[in-house]
């Protein structure tokens, strides 16, 4: 019974770590792919 409780606790902790990592990765992707409009130069002839 003790082993079962330890396994459940480890599974929950691992799930929380995975969720936090996935959320952090998603936030970094959004920040890196953001387009800064002040860097875009539209040519006058086109």
Buried (B, 14 or more C-beta within 10 A) or exposed (E): EEEEEEEEEEEEEEEEEEEEEEEEEEEEEEEEEEEEEEEEEEEEEE
